Amino acid sequence: TLTSKPIRLSGLHVSDSVYFSFFWQAMGRGNFPDTQDSLLLQFKNPSITNDTIAWANVWSHAGYTALPTDTTFHLVMIRVGAAYLKDGFQFRFRNWATTSGNDDHWNIDYVYLDKRPFGIGDTIFSDVAFVYNSSSLLQNYTAMPWEQYQPSEMKTNLNFFIRNNDTATQNTTF
């Protein structure tokens, strides 16, 4: 379970088009979630003091047998209702999975809570991001003491896999 800190949402109204959005991916570089597993998103109604009933299921996805080529991140957008537009709002992601090891992986990215003036169609993220950690800038080492460094130790070529999450071409520089 991954639970947020309490968030102040008082002063917002349903007419403000407040959306909670995120991307999810099954498996990633781990094992895929089995069909009996699931990923669950819950919202907490801050007006309810009984923690057992304060959390409501707002979205879920059942596990499935993902193909090795299934690397897609899927967008989910949920409109935040009036019951949650109060101080103390919280959300949590829960993974119902096999407990016999490091299995049943879900990846979550770009968790975003904001007003969306264009509603559910407002899905463009102006962002260029690294997909994987970068390799060392050095030819033979990952680090070295400054006193030992020589410019000849630097790699002459670097390869990075980046993703443009915008609909427009973005120029990037280091």
MOWOHU-V463507 format. One record per residue. PHI is phi in whole degrees, 0 to 359 (* if undefined). Layout:
# MOWOHU-V463507
phi=[PHI & PHI]
This chain:
# MOWOHU-V463507
phi=[* & 238 & 246 & 283 & 286 & 298 & 237 & 277 & 241 & 295 & 93 & 264 & 231 & 304 & 294 & 283 & 54 & 276 & 236 & 253 & 227 & 195 & 248 & 230 & 218 & 273 & 78 & 60 & 261 & 252 & 258 & 286 & 290 & 289 & 297 & 273 & 266 & 200 & 249 & 229 & 245 & 233 & 250 & 254 & 277 & 292 & 280 & 262 & 276 & 282 & 298 & 294 & 256 & 288 & 271 & 242 & 287 & 246 & 195 & 205 & 219 & 283 & 295 & 202 & 276 & 279 & 282 & 303 & 274 & 278 & 248 & 289 & 265 & 256 & 275 & 236 & 232 & 235 & 287 & 275 & 280 & 301 & 297 & 253 & 277 & 217 & 293 & 96 & 302 & 222 & 228 & 209 & 256 & 231 & 246 & 268 & 211 & 293 & 259 & 259 & 140 & 274 & 237 & 60 & 271 & 235 & 251 & 234 & 215 & 52 & 289 & 217 & 234 & 194 & 287 & 237 & 301 & 261 & 71 & 292 & 279 & 274 & 242 & 268 & 246 & 282 & 202 & 247 & 225 & 290 & 272 & 233 & 299 & 280 & 278 & 295 & 279 & 268 & 292 & 245 & 223 & 265 & 200 & 201 & 296 & 303 & 296 & 269 & 296 & 228 & 305 & 292 & 284 & 283 & 291 & 267 & 227 & 230 & 241 & 230 & 255 & 240 & 234 & 266 & 269 & 258 & 271 & 255 & 296 & 243 & 275 & 233 & 220 & 273]
